């Protein structure tokens, strides 16, 4: 009886006696040692002898590992052979089968995620397979099959299998990382015969590989230990790698399956999705990349035809633009009223000289925001120009879907515009339009107001101004002075949490958002600066440079770092609230609670750091008055979301939170928005609303909140319920409900749908023709429309930053996914 590893043919050398003919990789166990075989057959094509015996498959545990082998017996021994051992218990086989099935499902799930771009690279080449018992059909084990060469491996550690099989050149069809001969092994030895090597089973990892055993060939000539010297130097190794890859491809036929045969409907659908992705990603993907050779090969492997640049910017763009424009017009036409949002007017203190891109979008009562258009404007346009542009846009939107050639004022459609929100021109352009059209409510953007608050603190708060100037001097010196920069970089390299040199600096007249970046770098460099002032080289520099001595004293001063911490915390607070305003896009009724929240948080911060609250409060109140609009108070009173439950159980408007002047603002605004004949009626209805409020059941239903699935924050379950209550349940307020529904839905920010500003600027500089600008505008329109439909909580930039900052190991994610899949 002879026990050998599973193989299809056994290489032998004549004569028929076998005592040194099989390689170590083939034979696992000899009991008893093979002397000679009575019956063999020689293959006429190769010097290979095949054993012809009746065989059965068994397995055995050797050193704790399972080894498959063949028990081969002659016909004479088969009759005298003892019966096979009894099979294992049914319960044990069922448990092993279930474990193998769960492991297979877990690996399949991980591979599916990896193919979608959420996993390790090697899953594109390794495919989990489930080995079954040929007799019972139960799952026995899980293997990983290489799709390039067809080899099978154990699935115990996919990452290590990829490293050993793919990266180390074991797979013949996987491109090697270095050319052959570029890094020869000086310790290479010629192959040894089998009888000179003892069988070994103490490998750290068992790879149960089933393959055809190759025939023994004559020993190759010994490899030279001298490295290859090429006439072109080291650069020739790249060319040599390309040559060897070509030879390997010609030598080994490709195992890739042919591309699938897709139907015309499938091809059209796939190309439509591809074009949509391209239009949405046009800021990071150039038009020419669609004709990249590798991208063409990718489409070919999927069975898709190639797409040209002209097709993307021609017929497909026209079709997609027509579809998006029709959908947008239908949404605007169905709404009873709308609000125009103008975003992108540049501040007059900006130093940039190129044209700015102003985008216009339309806010609808149901919470939808529709992108409308963009224009190019000079950096310092007049208020009159801005007023004319915004009014023309309002008329154009108001006449959407109308077939008449009359203007909005003549048809009365202009009354559909409930107001304008803009990031600039509040005191002139917006106020002028509001005075001309009494039903309009024009407010300034609150996101821009919070950003302007940083400018106010810089100019009016001495502590803020001094800290910023000191940090600018410190950063500028270590960025520009070569000896100091050398010492600084030496300690930066020793601190893994330190900033990247050079330090960011705020310059006078620049964007005030750069102040936060500068303070972040100085705070992150605190340990570096404290170590730097103790350096002997820097002490010598201080003896020669008076500026270095002054900065050294500042770094040693504890009050500098204490003031820096205060200013940094205050600026961080304002930046966080500005980011929340930009992300959540609050309605106008949220403005008063928002500023009250800012005052409360600033007060807590002043108490924490023991600083004078009066100066900071003065700056906040000044900015509040600049941005305040009576619509803030009116919407706060009319919105059922802010009703307060009193001692009798009624839900009443929060008049007690308003100042006397703000209560007067509510009366004046409401009477201005209705006709003169309805003025006294609307005031009586307001008094009734103030005394009776809303039914408790409806009030509680409006104020229901639930966790957001993306952020986990509590958000309104139905954001449109406030307006719907006024339009349905509170319809007995005949005049007040018309004012309420037009006020409640107004947005307090002009930001929203992001348009492709770089593409517009590029077209304005390089291709300022009518045809070019028309195509770019259509491309921007399609991209903005698609992004508006997605309504994702995070932008692509935020997701990329989260990936690089908080990225996890792919192997950890895979093991966690596998563990979850096999856990009941």
N, C-alpha and C positions, 0 to 999 in steps of 0.2 A: 504494500500500500504506500502511495506517495502523496504528500501534501504540498501543494504549490499555490502561489497567488493566482487570481483569475487572469487569464490571458488567452489569446486566440492561437498563438503559435509559439513554439519553444525553439530558440535557435540552438542547433547542435552542430558539432563538427564530426566528420567521419573519423574513425569507425564508430560503431553504435555504442560503445562504452562511454558513459557520461560521468566524468569525475571533475571536470573543470570547464564546463561549457556555458553555465547560466550566470547572468550578471546578478549583482547584489540587489538591484532594484526589482528583480523578478522573483527571486526565491525568498521566502519569509521563514520557512520552517522545514527541516529535514528530519523525518522520523519514519523509517530508518534512512541512513544515507543512501543516495541513489548510486548504484553500481553500473547496471546496464539495463536496457529495455529489450524485451524479446520481440516487440513488434513496433516498427517505425516505418514511416513513409516519407520519402524525400520529395520536396517540391521541385518541379523541373525548372521553374523560372528563377528560383533563388536557392542559395545554399542554406535551406531551412528544412528541418525535419519536424514533422508533426506527429504527436502521440495520438493514437486512436484507441481510446478506452471508453467504457461506459462510466460516466461521471455524475456525481451528485454534489450539490453545493452545501457547505456547512460553514459555521463560523466558530471562532474560539477567542477567548479573552487572554491576551498575552501582555503581561505587565500592566494590567488594568485597562487595556485598549482592545477594541473589537477588531479582529482580523478575519477577512473572508479568504477561503481557500477552497480548493477542489480536492475531493477524495476520489482518487482514480484507482480502479481495481481491474485486474484482468478477469476474463470470464471464469477461469478456474477458481480465483479467489472470491468472486462474487457469491458463489453458492455457499462457501464456507464462512462468509462474513457474518458477524453477529448483527442482530437487528439494530436499526438506528435508535438513538436515545429518544426517550419520550419527549414530546413537544412541551414547551412551558405552559404554565397555567393560562386559562382564558382571560382571567382578570388582569394579569400582568401584561398580556399582549394588548388588551384594550387601553390600558393606561399609557403604554408606550405609543400606541397609535394616536391617541388624543394629543399627547405632548408633541409628537411630530407634526400633526395637523395644525396645532396652534402656532408652532414655530414657523411653519410655512406661511401661514396667513400673516403673521407679523412681518416677516421679511418681504412678502409681496406688498404689504401696505407701505413699508419704508421705501421700496423701490418705486412704487407709483408716485410717492411724493417727490422722490429725487428726480424722476423724469420731468416733473413739472417745475424743476428748478429749486426745490426745497430740501436738498439732501446732498450726499457725497457724489463725487464725479464718477466713481467706479461702478455705480449701479447701472450706468449705460452699457457696461460690458458684461456684468454678472447677472444671471437670471436664476432665481430660486426654482428648484425642481423637487418634486415629492417622489421618493422611491417607494414602491409598493411591493409587498410580498407576492410573488407570482402564483402562489397556491391559494392564499386567502384574500388577496387584494387589499389588505390593510396597509396603511402608511407605516413605513419602517424607519426612514430617516429622511433628512432634508439635505440636499446637495446644492451647490452653486455651480451652474454651467456657464463656462466662458463662451460668449456669443461669437468670439473671434476665431477660436480654434476648436471649440467643442469639448474641451476638457471639463471634467467634473471634480469638485472639491468638497471638502467638509464645510458645513455652514456654521461652524462654531464661532468663527471670528472673521466676518467679511472684510474688515479693514485690513487685517494682516494678510488675508488671501490676496487682496488687490496689490499690496506692497510686494509680496513675494512673486506673484505670477505676472503682474502687469508692469510694475515699475522696475523690477530687477531683470527684465528681459527674458523671462521664462517663456512667455507667450510669443510664438513666432510671428504673429500678425499684429502685435502692438508695437508702435514705434518706440525704439530705444531712446533714452535720454542723452546718450553720448555715442559718437560713432565708434564702430569697431576698430580696435587698434589704437584709439586715442588714449586709452588708459589701460594698458596691458597689465596682467597679473604676473609679477615676477616670480611668484611662488607656484605657478602652474606646474603640475606634474602629469606625465602621460598616464593614460588609463591603466588600471591594474587588473589582472585576471581574477576571476571569482574565488578561486581556491586560496588566494593570498589575503582575502578580506573576510573577517568574521562577521556573521550576520549581526545586525544591530537594530534594536527596537526602542532605544531610549531617546528618540526625538521628543522635543518639547511639544510639538504639535503634530497630530496625525493627519495626513492628507490622503484620504481613501480615494485614490485615483484609478479609474478604470480606463485602460487604453490598450492599444496594440503594442506589444513589446517589439522594439526594433531589432533587426538582425545585427549580430556582432560583426563589425567591420574591422579591417586592419587598423592598427593603431596609427593615428595621424602623426606627422612629423612634429617634433617638439616646437612649441611656440617660442619665438625669440623674445628674450627679456628686454631688448632694446626698444625704446619708444620709436614710433614712426616719425620720421623727419620729412616734412613736406616743403617744397620749394617756396610756397607762398606764406609760410609761417603758420601761426595759430589760426588765422582766419580761414585757412584751407580746410579745417576740420568741419566747418559748416557745409562746405561744398561736398566734402567726402560723405557727410551724413546724408545729404540729399541723394548722392549716387547710390549709397547702400540701401536707402529706402526704396529707390526705383528698382534696384535689383531684387529686393525682397518682395515687392509687389508683383513683379513679373514671375518670380520663382514660385510664390505661393498664391494660388488663385483666391480671389475675394470670396469671403463667405457671406457677404451682405445679401439679404434677400432682394429681389427685384422690387421696384417701387409699386405701391398698390395702384390698382385701376379704379380711379374715382369717377363718379358720375358728374355730369355737367352741373347739376345742382350743388353737389358737394364742393366742386372746384369754385364755383361762384361764391358760395357761402364762405369758404376759407379765404379767398382773396378779398372779400368784403371786410372780414375781420382783420386781415392783415393791413389793409389800407386804413381802417379806423385806428388801429394801433399806431400806424405811422403818423397820421394826422395829429393824434394826441401827443406823440413823442417828438414832434418836429423840432423842439428846442434842443434835444440831445441827439437826434438822429438826422443826418444830412440826407438830402434827396439822392445824392450820388451813391450812398451806401446801399441802396436798393439793387444796384447793379454790381455789387461786389462779387467776385468769383465764388467765394465760399458761401455767400448767401444764396447764390444761384444753385450751387450744389446742394445746399440744404433743401431748397424748394424741390429740386429734382428728386431727392431721396423720398420726399413726401408725396411725390406724384403730382406736383403742382407746376404749372407753367411759369416761366420767368416773367417778372413784372418790370416794365421800363419806367424811366423817369417821366417821360412824356405822358404815359398812361396815368401815372399818379397825379400829375399836375394838370392833366387835361380832362379827358372824358370822365374819369372816376371822380375827380374833384368837383366837376360841374354837377354830376348826379348827386353826390353826397351833399353839396351845398344847397341844391334845390330841395332835397328832402328835409334838411335841418331848418332851412328858412320857412318852409311850409308849416312845420311843426311849431316853430316859434310864433309865426303869425297867428296860427289857430289859438294858441294859448293866450296871446295878448288880446285877440278879438273876443274871446269868450269872457274875459274879465270885465267887470263893471267899472273898475277904476284901477289905477296903477301908480307906482312911485318911480321916478327916474333917479338912477344912481350914477354920479360922475366921479370917477376915480383916476388920479394921475396928474392933476394940476400941480406943477412944481412950485416949491416955496421960492419966494423972490430972493432969499439970501443964498440960494444954491450957487456954487461956483461952476457947475457944468454948463457948457455952451451948446451942446447938441440938443436936438429937438426932443421934446417929451411926448410920450404916448398917453393920451387920455382915452379911457375906455368908458363906454356907456352901456348900462344894463338896466333891465326893467324888473322891478319887484312887484309881484302879483299878490292879491289877497290870500291865496291859498298857500303862501310860503314859497312858491316857485320863483326862481330868479332866471331871467332869460337874457342872454347876451344880445346886444343890439349892434354896436359898431365901435370903431376906434378912429381917432383923428391924430394928426401930428401938429403939435403946437410949439411955439417958441418958448424959451424958458421963462420969460417975464412978460406974459400977455397981460393986457389991460382987463379990468373988471367988465368994461363994456363989451369987449370981444367975447369973454366967457359967457356973459349974459345972453348975447345973440346966439352963440353956438348951442347953449343949453335950451333956449327957447325953440330954436329950429328943430332940435331933436325931440322935444316934447310934442310939437305939432306933427312931426313925422310918425311918432309912435301912436299918437291919438287917432290919426287917420289910417291906421293899419286895417286893411281889409275893406276900406271904403272905395267905391268906384267913382265918387264925385271929384271934380277938380278943384273944389273950394278948399279954403284953408280951414284949420281946426276951429278958429274963432267963429267963422261964418256958419259952420255946421253945428256948433255946440259940442263937438266931440272933445274939445279941449278941457271941458269940465271933468272928463275922466281922469285927468292928472290930479292926484291928491297932493302931490308935492315933489320936492327934489331934495336929495341928500348929496352933499358934495364935500370933498376934503379941503376946499378952499373957497374964498369969496363969500363968506357968510354975511359980512356987514354991508356989502355993496350989491353984488349981482343977485344973490339969493333974496336979500331984503327988498330989492327993487321989484323983482318978479312977484313977491308976496304982496307988496303994496298994490300992484296993478291988478292982481287976480286974487280976490279975497278968499276964495275957497281953497287956495294952495297953502301948504305948510312946508316951508323950506328950512331944513336944519343942517347943521354941520356934522361931519363924521367924528364919532367919539374915539375911534382908534387914533386918528390924527390929533385929537385933543390930548390924549394920554402921552403921545410922543412929544407934543409941544410942551407938556409939563416938564420934561427933562430940560428943555431949553430955558424955561422959566427958572428952574432951580439953579442952573448954571449961572445965570445972570443976576439973580436976586438973593441967593443964599451964599454968604461969604464962606462958610465951611465947605460947601460943595465946590465953589470956584477954586479955593486954595488947594484942596486935595487933588482936583483934576490937573491943575497947573504943576504941582509937585510931581505927580505921576508922569506927566508929559516930559518934564525935564529929565527925570530918571530914565525913562525909556529911550528918549532921544540920545542921551549921552552914551548909553551902553550899545546903542545901535550904530552910532557914527564914529566913536573913538575906537581905533583899532586895538590898542593895548587893553582897554577895558573890555571890549567885546571878546577878545581872546580868553581873558580870565573868566568872563561870564559864561562862555560856551563850555569851558572846562567843567564848571560845576553843574551846568544844565545837563550834561551827559551823565553825570553821577546821580541825578534825581529823576527817576522814571516818571514821576507825576509833574515834573516841571514843564514850562511852556516851550513852544517851538520858537527858536530864534529866527528872525528878529522880533522884538516886542512890538505890538500894535500901538500906534500913537494917534491921539486926537489932535488935529490942527485947527487953529482958529478959522471959523467960517465953514468948516466941514460939516458932515452929517453928525448930528448929536447922538445917533445910535452907536457911533464909534467909541463914545465915552465908555460904554459898558464893556466893550471888547478890551479897551486899554486897562480898565480896572480889573478885569478878569485875569489878564496876564500878570499884572503886578501882584495880585493876591496869590496867584499860583507860584510866583517866583520868590515868595517870602523866605523860604529856607535857603534858596540859592543866594539871595542878597546877604543874609546873615552869615553864611559861610564865606562869602566873597570878601566881606570887610575884614575877616580874620586872615586872609591870604597875605603872605609876605610880599608877593609881587604887587598886589594892590596897595599895600602900605607904602611901598616905594613910589608908586604912581601918585599917591596922595601928597607926598612930599614935594613932587614936581608940579602938580596941577591943583589949582585952587578950586576948580569946579568939582574935582574928585573928592577933595576934602569936605566941601559942603554937602555933597550927596552922601558921603560916608557918615557924617553927623546926622543927616536926616534918616538914614537907615537905622542908625543906633537909637534914634529917638522913639520911645514907645508910644508917644502921643500921635506920631505920624501914622503908625499902623492902627491905632485905635480909631482915629478919624477916618482912615481909609475903610475900616470895617463898617462904620456907620453909614458912610456915603454909598458904599457898595450894597449894603442891605437895603437902603432906601431906593436905590436905582433898580435893584433886583425886584423889589416889590412892584414898582411901577411897570417894569418890563413884563412881569408875569400877568398883571391885570390887563395890559395892552394886548398881550398874546391871547388871553381869554376872550377879550372883546372881538379881536379879529377872527377867532375860531368860531365863537358862538353866534356872532352877528345879532346882538340883542335888539329888541324892538324899542320904540321910543318910550314906552312906559317903564322900561327898566333903567332909564338914565338916572333918575333921582336915587333909587336904591343903590345903584352902582357907585355914584360919587359918595354917598353916605358910607358905603363899605370901605372905600378908599380912605376917607377921613378916619374911620375907626382903626384900620390897620396901621396907618401912619402914626396915630396917637399911641398905640401899643408899642410901636417901634421906638418912639421918642422916650417912652417910659423905660423901656428895656436898656437903652444906651445912655439914659440920663442927659438928654439934650433938650434945648429950649424948643418947646412945641409951638410957641407963638409965631416964630418966623416961618416955619414950614406951613403952618395953617394959613398964614397970610398969603403965601404963594398959591396954595390950593384954592382958596376962595377967589383969588383974582382970576385964575384960569377958569373956574366954574362960572363966574359971571360972564366971561367972554363967550362961552359956549352954550349958556343957558338959553332955552326957548320955552315960551309958555306952553307949547305942546307937551313938554315933559310932564308938567303938573296935570294938565287936562287928561292925558292918556293914563297917568298913574291913578287918577280918580275914577275914570270910566272903565278901566280894565277889571273884570271880575277876578282876575288872578290875584289882585292885591287887596281884596276885601278882607276886613278884619272882623272877627267874631266878638261881639260885645257880651255884657253880662246877661242879657235877655235871650241870647242864642241867635240873634240876628247877625247877618253878614253885611256890614256897612262899609261905604267907601272910606279910605284912610285920610279924611280931611284933617285930623289932628296932627298929622306929620307935616302939614304944609304951613308955611309962614303966612301972615296976613297978606303980604304982597303976592304970594303965589296963589292964594285963593282968588284974589282979584284977577290974576292972569287967566284963571280957568273961566271966569265969567266973560271976560273980554274976548277970549279966543272962540268960545262956543257961539257967542252972539255974532262974531264976525263971519263965521263959516255958514250962517244961514241968512235968509233974506230978512229985510226989515219987518215984514209982517209976521215972521216966525220967531222973532227975537224974544218977545215976552213969553211965548209958549215954551221955548226951549229952556228959559230960566225957571219956569214953574216945574217943568219935568226934572230939571236938575235938583231942585229942592225935594221933590218926591224921591228921587234916587238917593239923595243924602239921608233921608229919614227912614226909608223902607229897605233899601238895598236889594239883595237878591235872595231868592228862596235858598235855604241852607242846603238842600239836596243838590241843586244845580251848582251852587258855589263850591261845595266839596268835590263835585265831579270835575269842575274846571281845574281845581288845584291838585288833582291826583298826579303824583310823580312816580317814576319807576327808573331803575338803574339803566344807564346807557350800556349796550353790549360792548362797545369799543373802549370807552374810557372808565366805565364803572360809576360815573357821576349820576346823581339823581336829576332826571329831566322830566319835562311835562309829558304825560302819557298822550295827550292830544293837544298840540300847540294851537290848533285852529278853534278850539272850543270857546275861547273868549269872544271871538267875533261871531261865531255861530249862535251863541246864546242871545246876543243882541238882535240878530236877524230873525230869530224864530221865537224864543220864549218871551223876550222883552219887546215884542213888536207893538205893545200898547204905548211905548214912548215914541210917538210918531215923529217928532223932530230930533230928539236927542239920539235916537238910535242911528239916524243917518250920519250924524257927527261922529258917534262912537266908532262905527265900523270903518270910517275913513281915517280915524286917528290910531286905532289899536294896531293895525297891520303895518304901520310905517316903521321902516328900519332906521336904526341909529348909526349905521356905518355904511360907507360907500364901497367897501371892499366886498368881494364875493367871488364871482367867476373870474378865474385867472386867464388872461389872454397871453398870447405869445409875443411879448414885447420885444425880445431880441430879433425875431424874424422881421418885425415891422421896421425896426431901426436899421437892420441890414439892408432891407429893400430900399429904405429912404436914402441910404448912403451909396449903395452900389448899383441899384437898378431903378432909379427914379423915373420910370416911364409909366404910362397909364396902364399898359397891359400887365407889367410886372406888379404894380401896386394892387391891381384888381385881383390877380391870382393870390397874392400874399394875404389880402384882406379876406378872401374866401377861405383860404387855409386856416387863418386865425379864427374865423367864424365857426368853421366845422369843429376845430379842436376845442374851442370854448363851449360849444353846445354839447359835445360829448362829455366833457368834464363836469358840466353842470348837471347832466343826467346821472352821473355816477354817485355824487354826493358822498364822497369818502371822507372819513374823519381826519386822515393824515395825508399830507402831500408826499410826493415821491422823495423829495429832499429829506423830509423828516424820517421817512422809513429807512433811507440809506444811512442817515446819521445814527439811527437806533441800531442798525445792523452792525456798523463798524465800532460803535462805542460799547454796546452791550451784547455783542455776538457771542454765541455759545458754540462749543465743539460739535461738529456734525456727528461724530461717533456717540457723544453723550445723548444727542437728540434721538439717534436711531435706537440705541439701547433702551431709552425710556419708552419709545413708541412700541418696541417689541415687547417690553415688559408689560405695558398696558394691554397689548393685544392678547397676551397669554394669561392675563389675570382675570379670574371670574369676578 
